[in-house]
Amino acid sequence: MTTSVPSTCDLCDAHKGDTSGAFRVLPPVFQSYGGVAAFGGPVSTVKCFEDNSLVKAAVDSQGQGRVLVVDGGASLRRALVGGNLAASAARNGWAGIVVNGCVRDVAELQAEPVGIRALGLMPLPTDKRGEGQADVAVQVQGVWVRPGDWLYADADGVVVSDRSL
């Protein structure tokens, strides 16, 4: 998505006094792997563990500028997103994907016009067991992210809000 995305630093400055939990900052553990450095949009979620069946189903659907947040349980043993899924996400209008887990095919990820954040790289693919949950509240690195929240990511970090900012 090439629209202007608010700076995460500016958002943090504006919301630093928010103690309500409506504005959250993800820990600085995510690396950027996609072809778009800054992205944002309404959140859809997938919760899965070493099985990306529901991730594929999500990116194969119309993204409409949304951000897919994948709670992979922080597993570093399998990649939940690779080049094919990144291409599908870009083709279907997803703004970005944030993976609490690993990705693979880094050159292909960088070539796609979609933002991608993940904990790291792992060349092993997942098994396909059809397991997981879609559009549920997930906890990513200790921070709750819910469907319908808004996520913004740039070079400085990743923030989540209960509404569009």
VOVOMAR-228745 format. One record per residue: residue in three letters; x, y, z of N, C-alpha, C, O in turn; residue number from 0; chain. Coordinates in pm, 1 decimal, m for minus. Example, Ala and Ser with C-alpha at 12.3 -4.5 7.8 and 13.67 -1.06 7.14 Angstrom:
BEGIN
SITE,ALA,1319.0,m569.0,780.0,1230.0,m450.0,780.0,1320.0,m330.0,780.0,1423.6,m331.9,846.5,0,A $
SITE,SER,1285.0,m225.0,708.0,1367.0,m106.0,714.0,1290.0,3.0,787.0,1340.9,113.8,803.9,1,A $
END
This chain:
BEGIN
SITE,MET,84.7,m116.8,0.0,0.0,0.0,0.0,89.5,123.5,0.0,179.1,134.6,83.7,0,A $
SITE,THR,67.4,213.2,m89.5,157.3,326.7,m105.4,103.9,455.2,m42.5,165.0,561.0,m57.5,1,A $
SITE,THR,m8.9,447.4,27.6,m59.8,567.7,92.0,29.7,605.3,209.1,105.6,523.0,260.2,2,A $
SITE,SER,19.5,730.6,250.3,101.2,780.3,359.6,61.4,712.8,490.4,m56.8,701.2,522.8,3,A $
SITE,VAL,161.6,669.1,564.0,140.4,603.1,691.6,196.6,693.1,800.4,309.3,740.9,787.9,4,A $
SITE,PRO,120.3,717.5,907.5,173.7,802.6,1013.7,300.0,742.3,1075.1,312.7,620.4,1086.3,5,A $
SITE,SER,392.1,828.4,1114.2,515.7,784.7,1178.3,484.7,721.7,1313.4,407.4,776.9,1391.7,6,A $
SITE,THR,545.2,605.8,1341.0,522.9,542.5,1470.8,577.8,629.2,1583.7,522.8,627.9,1693.9,7,A $
SITE,CYS,684.3,704.0,1559.1,737.6,794.5,1661.8,637.8,905.4,1692.3,614.7,938.4,1808.6,8,A $
SITE,ASP,577.6,963.9,1586.4,477.4,1067.9,1606.9,355.7,1012.3,1680.9,300.0,1078.6,1768.4,9,A $
SITE,LEU,314.9,890.6,1645.4,201.3,828.5,1713.1,233.3,805.0,1860.8,148.8,827.7,1947.4,10,A $
SITE,CYS,355.5,759.4,1889.2,396.1,737.2,2028.4,401.1,868.7,2105.6,359.8,874.0,2221.4,11,A $
SITE,ASP,451.3,974.9,2042.3,453.0,1105.9,2108.0,310.9,1150.4,2142.6,285.9,1201.8,2251.7,12,A $
SITE,ALA,219.2,1130.4,2049.6,81.3,1175.4,2069.7,6.1,1091.2,2173.2,m89.2,1139.2,2234.7,13,A $
SITE,HIS,48.5,965.9,2192.6,m25.9,874.4,2280.2,55.0,826.0,2400.0,15.1,730.3,2466.3,14,A $
SITE,LYS,169.3,891.3,2429.2,256.7,842.7,2536.9,190.6,843.9,2673.8,232.1,769.3,2762.5,15,A $
SITE,GLY,89.6,926.1,2692.6,20.4,930.5,2820.9,m99.4,837.7,2829.5,m168.1,834.7,2931.6,16,A $
SITE,ASP,m125.4,761.8,2723.3,m241.9,673.8,2718.5,m217.9,551.6,2807.6,m134.2,466.7,2776.7,17,A $
SITE,THR,m290.3,543.9,2915.9,m277.9,428.2,3005.4,m400.2,337.6,2995.1,m415.5,244.1,3073.7,18,A $
SITE,SER,m486.3,365.1,2899.2,m611.3,289.9,2885.2,m591.2,153.5,2819.4,m677.4,66.3,2829.7,19,A $
SITE,GLY,m477.3,134.7,2751.9,m456.1,11.4,2677.1,m506.1,19.6,2534.5,m492.8,m76.6,2458.8,20,A $
SITE,ALA,m563.4,132.8,2496.3,m613.2,148.9,2359.4,m498.6,161.9,2259.6,m513.8,127.1,2142.5,21,A $
SITE,PHE,m383.3,212.3,2305.9,m264.1,229.6,2220.7,m152.8,143.2,2277.8,m116.7,155.7,2394.9,22,A $
SITE,ARG,m98.0,53.9,2192.4,5.8,m39.2,2236.8,124.6,m37.2,2141.1,109.4,m9.6,2022.1,23,A $
SITE,VAL,241.7,m66.5,2194.3,363.9,m72.6,2113.9,420.0,m214.1,2123.5,439.2,m266.8,2233.0,24,A $
SITE,LEU,446.0,m274.9,2008.6,505.7,m408.5,2009.3,654.4,m397.6,2043.6,718.5,m298.5,2008.6,25,A $
SITE,PRO,709.6,m497.7,2111.2,852.9,m496.1,2142.8,937.6,m489.7,2015.1,893.0,m532.6,1908.6,26,A $
SITE,PRO,1059.6,m436.2,2025.9,1145.0,m417.3,1907.9,1217.1,m544.9,1864.7,1340.0,m550.1,1862.1,27,A $
SITE,VAL,1139.6,m646.9,1831.0,1197.2,m776.2,1792.7,1167.2,m813.7,1648.0,1211.8,m917.9,1600.2,28,A $
SITE,PHE,1091.4,m728.7,1578.0,1050.1,m762.0,1441.9,1143.6,m700.5,1338.9,1178.7,m582.8,1347.2,29,A $
SITE,GLN,1183.1,m781.8,1242.0,1266.5,m737.6,1130.9,1177.9,m713.5,1008.9,1072.7,m776.0,994.8,30,A $
SITE,SER,1220.0,m623.3,921.3,1145.4,m592.8,800.3,1196.8,m677.3,684.1,1316.8,m680.1,656.8,31,A $
SITE,TYR,1105.5,m746.0,615.9,1145.0,m832.6,504.7,1070.7,m802.5,374.8,1109.4,m853.6,269.7,32,A $
SITE,GLY,966.1,m721.9,378.8,885.2,m697.7,259.7,937.6,m585.1,174.6,1034.6,m518.2,210.0,33,A $
SITE,GLY,871.6,m564.7,60.6,910.0,m459.9,m32.5,856.9,m323.1,4.7,891.1,m224.5,m60.7,34,A $
SITE,VAL,773.9,m314.2,108.4,719.4,m187.1,155.0,768.2,m166.3,298.1,744.8,m249.7,385.5,35,A $
SITE,ALA,836.8,m53.1,320.9,898.3,m29.3,452.1,798.1,17.7,557.1,810.0,m18.9,674.0,36,A $
SITE,ALA,700.0,97.8,517.5,601.9,151.0,612.2,462.3,114.6,563.5,430.1,131.7,445.9,37,A $
SITE,PHE,380.4,64.6,654.3,245.7,23.7,617.1,153.7,34.1,737.9,199.1,43.1,852.0,38,A $
SITE,GLY,25.9,32.6,711.1,m71.9,36.9,818.0,m209.0,5.3,765.4,m235.4,14.9,645.6,39,A $
SITE,GLY,m297.3,m33.1,857.7,m434.0,m62.2,820.0,m505.5,m138.7,928.3,m447.2,m171.1,1031.7,40,A $
SITE,PRO,m633.0,m167.9,904.5,m710.1,m245.9,1000.7,m658.3,m389.8,1007.3,m609.8,m444.2,908.1,41,A $
SITE,VAL,m669.3,m449.2,1124.0,m610.1,m580.8,1151.8,m708.6,m694.8,1129.2,m825.7,m687.1,1166.4,42,A $
SITE,SER,m657.5,m800.7,1067.1,m718.2,m933.7,1069.0,m615.3,m1023.8,1134.7,m495.6,m996.3,1127.3,43,A $
SITE,THR,m659.6,m1130.4,1198.6,m564.6,m1215.4,1270.4,m577.3,m1362.2,1232.1,m682.2,m1409.6,1188.5,44,A $
SITE,VAL,m465.3,m1432.1,1250.4,m459.9,m1577.5,1242.2,m373.6,m1624.6,1358.2,m266.1,m1570.1,1383.2,45,A $
SITE,LYS,m421.4,m1725.9,1428.1,m342.9,m1789.4,1534.8,m315.6,m1931.9,1488.5,m408.4,m2008.6,1462.7,46,A $
SITE,CYS,m187.9,m1966.5,1478.2,m151.3,m2098.8,1429.6,m14.2,m2136.4,1484.7,59.3,m2050.4,1533.3,47,A $
SITE,PHE,19.9,m2263.4,1477.3,150.9,m2307.2,1523.5,209.6,m2404.0,1422.2,163.7,m2517.4,1408.9,48,A $
SITE,GLU,311.1,m2357.9,1351.5,385.3,m2438.4,1253.8,294.8,m2501.0,1148.6,323.7,m2608.7,1096.5,49,A $
SITE,ASP,185.0,m2432.3,1117.9,88.8,m2473.1,1014.9,32.1,m2344.5,955.2,m38.9,m2270.7,1023.5,50,A $
SITE,ASN,62.7,m2317.1,828.6,19.0,m2190.3,769.6,m104.5,m2203.6,680.6,m127.0,m2118.7,594.3,51,A $
SITE,SER,m184.1,m2307.2,699.6,m304.7,m2326.5,618.2,m396.2,m2204.8,623.4,m444.7,m2159.9,519.6,52,A $
SITE,LEU,m420.6,m2150.6,742.8,m509.9,m2035.7,755.4,m444.4,m1905.9,709.5,m513.7,m1812.6,668.9,53,A $
SITE,VAL,m312.0,m1899.1,715.6,m241.1,m1782.2,662.5,m262.0,m1777.0,511.6,m290.8,m1671.0,456.0,54,A $
SITE,LYS,m247.4,m1891.5,445.7,m269.2,m1898.8,301.2,m413.0,m1860.2,266.6,m436.2,m1783.5,173.1,55,A $
SITE,ALA,m508.6,m1912.7,341.4,m649.4,m1879.5,315.5,m672.7,m1728.5,330.1,m746.8,m1669.0,251.8,56,A $
SITE,ALA,m609.8,m1667.7,429.6,m627.9,m1523.8,451.2,m571.3,m1443.3,334.2,m641.2,m1358.5,278.7,57,A $
SITE,VAL,m447.1,m1468.1,296.4,m385.5,m1386.4,190.6,m443.2,m1416.7,52.8,m426.9,m1337.7,m40.2,58,A $
SITE,ASP,m510.6,m1531.1,39.4,m580.1,m1561.2,m85.5,m712.7,m1486.8,m95.6,m774.5,m1484.8,m202.1,59,A $
SITE,SER,m757.2,m1425.7,14.2,m881.0,m1347.2,13.5,m846.8,m1200.2,m10.8,m730.1,m1161.4,m6.6,60,A $
SITE,GLN,m948.2,m1119.7,m35.9,m927.3,m977.1,m60.5,m882.1,m906.3,67.6,m950.5,m910.1,169.8,61,A $
SITE,GLY,m765.9,m842.1,59.6,m710.1,m775.9,176.6,m770.6,m640.9,206.2,m781.6,m602.9,322.7,62,A $
SITE,GLN,m810.0,m567.3,104.1,m873.8,m436.3,119.8,m792.7,m343.5,210.5,m849.3,m270.0,291.4,63,A $
SITE,GLY,m659.1,m347.3,196.4,m573.1,m257.7,273.5,m551.7,m299.9,417.7,m499.0,m222.4,497.5,64,A $
SITE,ARG,m591.6,m421.4,452.2,m575.9,m468.7,589.9,m433.4,m518.8,615.5,m354.3,m539.4,523.5,65,A $
SITE,VAL,m404.6,m537.3,744.2,m278.3,m595.7,789.4,m311.0,m728.7,855.7,m393.2,m734.4,947.2,66,A $
SITE,LEU,m247.2,m835.1,810.1,m266.3,m967.0,869.1,m164.1,m985.9,980.9,m43.4,m981.3,956.9,67,A $
SITE,VAL,m212.7,m1007.0,1102.6,m125.4,m1034.7,1216.2,m133.9,m1183.7,1243.5,m240.4,m1236.7,1275.3,68,A $
SITE,VAL,m19.0,m1250.8,1230.6,m11.8,m1396.1,1246.0,59.6,m1428.2,1376.2,178.6,m1400.4,1391.5,69,A $
SITE,ASP,m14.0,m1487.2,1469.9,48.4,m1532.4,1594.0,90.5,m1677.2,1574.7,10.3,m1769.7,1587.7,70,A $
SITE,GLY,217.5,m1694.1,1543.7,273.3,m1827.3,1525.2,337.7,m1881.6,1651.2,420.4,m1972.5,1644.8,71,A $
SITE,GLY,299.9,m1825.9,1766.7,355.7,m1874.3,1892.2,503.9,m1847.6,1907.2,570.3,m1911.1,1989.1,72,A $
SITE,ALA,557.9,m1752.9,1827.9,700.2,m1716.9,1829.1,791.2,m1835.1,1792.8,909.2,m1836.6,1827.9,73,A $
SITE,SER,735.6,m1932.7,1723.3,817.3,m2047.1,1682.4,924.0,m2004.0,1582.0,896.1,m1931.8,1486.2,74,A $
SITE,LEU,1045.0,m2049.2,1605.7,1156.2,m2023.3,1514.0,1190.9,m2148.5,1435.1,1296.9,m2154.9,1372.9,75,A $
SITE,ARG,1103.0,m2248.2,1436.7,1131.8,m2377.3,1373.1,1076.5,m2392.7,1232.0,1125.3,m2476.3,1156.1,76,A $
SITE,ARG,974.6,m2313.1,1194.9,911.9,m2322.8,1062.6,874.7,m2183.2,1013.8,845.4,m2094.7,1094.3,77,A $
SITE,ALA,875.7,m2163.3,882.3,837.3,m2034.9,822.9,688.1,m2035.8,791.3,638.4,m2126.4,724.4,78,A $
SITE,LEU,618.1,m1935.1,839.5,473.7,m1925.8,817.2,438.4,m1849.4,690.4,327.4,m1863.6,639.2,79,A $
SITE,VAL,530.8,m1768.7,638.8,508.2,m1692.6,515.7,632.3,m1702.7,429.3,744.7,m1687.8,477.4,80,A $
SITE,GLY,610.4,m1728.5,300.2,719.2,m1731.5,203.2,681.5,m1649.4,81.0,584.2,m1574.0,82.2,81,A $
SITE,GLY,759.6,m1665.4,m23.1,741.2,m1586.3,m143.8,604.3,m1599.9,m208.4,547.0,m1500.5,m253.0,82,A $
SITE,ASN,551.4,m1720.5,m213.9,420.2,m1740.5,m277.0,309.5,m1669.6,m200.2,221.9,m1607.6,m260.5,83,A $
SITE,LEU,312.7,m1678.3,m67.1,209.0,m1613.2,12.5,223.9,m1461.9,8.6,123.8,m1390.2,8.7,84,A $
SITE,ALA,347.2,m1412.2,5.2,369.5,m1267.9,m6.1,315.2,m1216.9,m139.8,252.8,m1111.0,m145.2,85,A $
SITE,ALA,338.9,m1291.6,m246.8,287.6,m1252.2,m378.7,134.9,m1249.9,m378.3,73.5,m1159.7,m435.2,86,A $
SITE,SER,74.6,m1348.7,m314.6,m71.1,m1353.7,m305.6,m124.2,m1236.2,m224.3,m224.6,m1175.5,m261.6,87,A $
SITE,ALA,m57.6,m1203.3,m113.2,m99.0,m1089.8,m30.2,m92.8,m959.7,m109.4,m184.9,m878.2,m103.6,88,A $
SITE,ALA,15.0,m940.8,m182.6,30.1,m818.6,m263.0,m76.8,m813.8,m372.1,m139.5,m710.0,m393.4,89,A $
SITE,ARG,m97.2,m923.9,m439.8,m195.0,m931.0,m549.4,m337.2,m904.0,m499.1,m419.2,m847.2,m571.1,90,A $
SITE,ASN,m365.5,m944.8,m375.5,m500.9,m933.0,m322.1,m523.0,m809.9,m234.9,m626.4,m798.4,m169.0,91,A $
SITE,GLY,m426.2,m717.4,m233.9,m448.0,m588.8,m170.2,m426.5,m582.5,m20.4,m483.6,m495.9,46.0,92,A $
SITE,TRP,m345.2,m672.1,35.1,m308.8,m662.3,176.6,m200.3,m555.9,191.2,m108.1,m549.4,109.9,93,A $
SITE,ALA,m211.1,m472.3,295.0,m108.9,m369.6,319.8,16.4,m431.2,379.5,127.9,m388.1,350.1,94,A $
SITE,GLY,m2.3,m532.8,463.7,113.3,m591.9,529.6,79.0,m717.7,605.7,m37.1,m755.2,622.1,95,A $
SITE,ILE,186.7,m782.1,651.9,176.1,m903.5,733.2,277.2,m889.8,845.6,393.8,m858.3,821.4,96,A $
SITE,VAL,232.8,m913.3,968.6,322.1,m916.7,1083.6,316.0,m1058.9,1138.4,209.2,m1107.5,1175.5,97,A $
SITE,VAL,432.5,m1125.6,1143.3,438.3,m1265.5,1183.1,514.1,m1279.4,1315.1,632.6,m1247.2,1323.5,98,A $
SITE,ASN,445.3,m1326.8,1416.5,510.6,m1362.2,1542.4,565.9,m1502.9,1523.2,515.8,m1600.8,1578.6,99,A $
SITE,GLY,670.9,m1508.3,1442.6,732.2,m1631.8,1397.7,826.4,m1598.7,1282.4,876.3,m1486.6,1272.2,100,A $
SITE,CYS,850.0,m1696.1,1196.7,949.5,m1680.1,1089.6,887.3,m1674.1,951.0,772.7,m1713.1,928.7,101,A $
SITE,VAL,969.2,m1622.9,858.2,936.7,m1618.2,715.9,1053.6,m1677.0,638.5,1159.3,m1703.9,695.5,102,A $
SITE,ARG,1034.5,m1696.9,508.1,1141.9,m1749.3,423.3,1133.1,m1687.6,284.7,1042.3,m1609.3,257.0,103,A $
SITE,ASP,1226.8,m1722.3,197.9,1232.6,m1668.5,61.1,1254.0,m1517.7,63.1,1180.0,m1443.0,m1.0,104,A $
SITE,VAL,1355.2,m1473.4,136.6,1372.0,m1330.3,162.8,1382.4,m1247.3,34.6,1327.7,m1137.1,30.6,105,A $
SITE,ALA,1448.6,m1294.1,m68.0,1459.2,m1216.7,m192.1,1321.7,m1198.0,m255.6,1291.6,m1091.1,m308.6,106,A $
SITE,GLU,1238.7,m1301.7,m250.4,1103.0,m1291.6,m305.0,1016.9,m1198.7,m219.8,936.4,m1122.9,m274.0,107,A $
SITE,LEU,1032.5,m1203.3,m87.9,955.6,m1114.7,0.4,987.9,m968.9,m30.4,898.3,m884.9,m38.1,108,A $
SITE,GLN,1116.0,m939.7,m47.7,1160.1,m802.3,m73.6,1110.9,m750.9,m208.1,1099.5,m629.9,m227.7,109,A $
SITE,ALA,1081.8,m840.8,m300.3,1036.7,m801.1,m434.2,887.3,m770.7,m440.0,839.5,m716.0,m539.4,110,A $
SITE,GLU,813.5,m805.1,m335.9,667.8,m785.6,m338.2,628.3,m652.1,m273.6,686.3,m613.0,m172.3,111,A $
SITE,PRO,530.4,m582.4,m331.5,485.4,m454.2,m276.4,390.3,m472.8,m158.0,273.5,m434.1,m163.1,112,A $
SITE,VAL,442.9,m532.5,m52.7,366.3,m554.6,69.7,463.1,m545.1,187.3,578.0,m588.1,176.9,113,A $
SITE,GLY,417.5,m489.3,298.3,501.2,m482.0,417.2,502.2,m615.9,488.6,397.8,m679.4,503.7,114,A $
SITE,ILE,619.4,m659.0,532.6,629.7,m786.2,604.9,726.0,m768.8,721.3,840.0,m725.9,703.9,115,A $
SITE,ARG,677.8,m803.1,840.7,761.7,m804.7,960.6,756.2,m944.3,1019.6,651.6,m1009.1,1017.6,116,A $
SITE,ALA,868.6,m990.5,1071.9,874.7,m1122.3,1135.2,991.5,m1124.5,1231.8,1075.9,m1034.9,1232.3,117,A $
SITE,LEU,994.7,m1229.4,1314.1,1102.3,m1244.6,1411.4,1234.0,m1284.5,1345.6,1341.3,m1247.1,1392.8,118,A $
SITE,GLY,1225.6,m1360.8,1236.4,1348.2,m1405.3,1171.2,1319.6,m1487.0,1047.8,1205.5,m1500.5,1003.6,119,A $
SITE,LEU,1426.8,m1541.1,993.5,1420.7,m1623.8,872.8,1443.6,m1769.9,908.1,1526.1,m1802.1,993.6,120,A $
SITE,MET,1369.4,m1858.6,841.0,1384.3,m2002.6,858.1,1345.6,m2067.4,725.5,1232.5,m2050.2,680.0,121,A $
SITE,PRO,1436.0,m2140.8,663.0,1403.8,m2198.4,532.5,1305.0,m2314.7,534.6,1249.5,m2348.8,430.2,122,A $
SITE,LEU,1281.4,m2376.6,650.2,1188.9,m2490.2,655.7,1044.1,m2442.9,643.2,1003.5,m2349.1,711.6,123,A $
SITE,PRO,965.9,m2507.8,555.6,823.9,m2473.2,544.7,743.8,m2538.8,656.8,795.6,m2621.2,732.1,124,A $
SITE,THR,616.6,m2500.5,666.3,529.2,m2561.3,766.6,466.9,m2688.5,711.7,474.2,m2718.0,592.4,125,A $
SITE,ASP,405.9,m2762.3,802.2,316.4,m2870.2,763.6,181.8,m2806.9,734.3,152.3,m2697.6,782.6,126,A $
SITE,LYS,100.0,m2874.9,655.3,m35.0,m2826.8,625.1,m133.3,m2924.3,690.6,m162.1,m3031.0,636.5,127,A $
SITE,ARG,m184.2,m2885.5,807.9,m277.4,m2971.0,881.0,m416.7,m2909.2,890.8,m509.5,m2970.9,943.1,128,A $
SITE,GLY,m430.3,m2785.2,839.2,m559.5,m2717.6,846.1,m595.8,m2673.0,986.7,m713.6,m2654.9,1017.8,129,A $
SITE,GLU,m494.7,m2655.1,1072.7,m520.0,m2617.9,1211.1,m502.1,m2468.1,1232.0,m434.5,m2400.9,1154.1,130,A $
SITE,GLY,m562.9,m2417.4,1337.0,m547.7,m2277.7,1374.0,m682.6,m2209.7,1387.4,m787.7,m2272.4,1374.1,131,A $
SITE,GLN,m677.3,m2079.3,1414.3,m798.6,m1999.4,1431.2,m780.9,m1868.7,1355.7,m670.8,m1813.9,1349.2,132,A $
SITE,ALA,m889.8,m1819.1,1298.7,m886.9,m1691.6,1227.0,m975.5,m1590.9,1298.7,m1076.5,m1626.4,1359.3,133,A $
SITE,ASP,m935.4,m1464.3,1290.5,m1012.4,m1353.3,1346.0,m1044.6,m1371.9,1494.3,m1159.3,m1358.6,1537.1,134,A $
SITE,VAL,m939.7,m1403.3,1571.7,m948.8,m1412.2,1717.1,m845.9,m1315.7,1776.7,m749.6,m1278.6,1709.5,135,A $
SITE,ALA,m865.7,m1275.3,1901.4,m765.6,m1194.2,1970.6,m639.8,m1278.2,1987.7,m647.0,m1395.2,2025.2,136,A $
SITE,VAL,m524.7,m1218.0,1960.2,m397.4,m1289.0,1974.1,m304.2,m1206.9,2062.7,m316.5,m1084.9,2072.9,137,A $
SITE,GLN,m211.8,m1276.4,2125.8,m111.0,m1207.7,2205.0,21.3,m1221.8,2131.6,73.1,m1332.1,2114.1,138,A $
SITE,VAL,75.1,m1107.6,2088.9,198.8,m1104.0,2012.0,307.0,m1041.4,2099.0,302.6,m922.1,2129.0,139,A $
SITE,GLN,403.9,m1123.0,2139.1,512.4,m1073.8,2223.8,457.1,m1001.5,2347.0,508.8,m897.4,2387.5,140,A $
SITE,GLY,352.1,m1057.8,2405.6,294.2,m1002.9,2527.3,195.2,m889.6,2506.9,144.5,m834.6,2604.7,141,A $
SITE,VAL,166.2,m853.0,2382.5,75.6,m741.8,2351.9,m49.1,m797.0,2281.9,m38.9,m870.2,2183.4,142,A $
SITE,TRP,m165.6,m761.3,2333.8,m290.3,m807.0,2271.8,m316.7,m731.4,2142.2,m304.4,m609.1,2135.7,143,A $
SITE,VAL,m353.3,m807.8,2038.9,m393.3,m752.8,1909.3,m525.0,m820.6,1872.7,m537.5,m943.0,1876.6,144,A $
SITE,ARG,m622.6,m737.6,1837.0,m756.4,m789.8,1809.8,m801.1,m755.8,1667.4,m760.9,m653.1,1612.5,145,A $
SITE,PRO,m883.6,m841.2,1608.0,m939.8,m806.6,1477.2,m1011.7,m672.3,1487.9,m1085.9,m648.2,1583.0,146,A $
SITE,GLY,m989.3,m586.2,1390.7,m1049.5,m454.0,1391.4,m961.0,m346.2,1452.0,m986.9,m227.4,1432.4,147,A $
SITE,ASP,m854.8,m385.9,1527.0,m755.1,m288.4,1570.2,m688.5,m231.4,1445.4,m708.3,m281.9,1334.9,148,A $
SITE,TRP,m610.0,m126.4,1463.8,m530.6,m70.2,1354.8,m384.2,m87.4,1389.3,m343.7,m62.5,1502.9,149,A $
SITE,LEU,m304.1,m129.8,1292.2,m161.0,m150.1,1311.7,m85.1,m59.4,1216.8,m121.7,m44.7,1100.2,150,A $
SITE,TYR,21.4,1.6,1268.5,109.2,87.2,1189.2,251.9,40.7,1211.1,293.2,17.1,1324.7,151,A $
SITE,ALA,328.0,27.3,1102.1,466.9,m16.9,1110.8,554.0,69.5,1021.5,515.2,105.1,910.2,152,A $
SITE,ASP,671.8,102.4,1071.4,772.5,171.6,991.4,910.1,131.9,1044.2,921.7,38.8,1123.9,153,A $
SITE,ALA,1013.1,201.5,1000.3,1149.8,164.7,1038.5,1173.3,173.7,1188.8,1264.0,108.8,1240.9,154,A $
SITE,ASP,1093.3,253.0,1259.0,1111.5,270.5,1402.9,1038.3,168.0,1487.8,1073.8,148.8,1604.1,155,A $
SITE,GLY,938.5,102.4,1433.8,866.9,3.6,1514.6,727.6,m26.2,1465.1,689.7,7.7,1353.0,156,A $
SITE,VAL,651.4,m91.8,1553.6,515.8,m134.8,1522.1,425.7,m94.3,1638.9,454.6,m125.3,1754.5,157,A $
SITE,VAL,316.3,m24.5,1607.4,219.9,16.1,1709.4,80.1,m32.8,1670.5,50.0,m54.5,1553.1,158,A $
SITE,VAL,m3.6,m49.3,1772.5,m139.7,m97.2,1752.9,m233.1,m6.2,1829.5,m202.9,35.6,1941.3,159,A $
SITE,SER,m347.9,24.8,1768.7,m447.7,109.4,1832.7,m583.8,45.3,1816.2,m606.9,m30.4,1721.9,160,A $
SITE,ASP,m674.1,76.1,1908.6,m809.7,21.5,1897.1,m891.4,96.1,1791.5,m1006.1,59.7,1765.4,161,A $
SITE,ARG,m832.9,201.6,1729.5,m904.0,276.7,1626.0,m802.9,333.3,1526.4,m682.3,331.8,1551.3,162,A $
SITE,SER,m852.8,382.6,1415.1,m768.4,445.2,1313.6,m707.5,573.1,1370.3,m776.6,651.3,1435.5,163,A $
SITE,LEU,m579.0,594.2,1345.7,m510.3,715.0,1394.2,m466.7,801.9,1277.2,m407.3,907.7,1297.7,164,A $
END
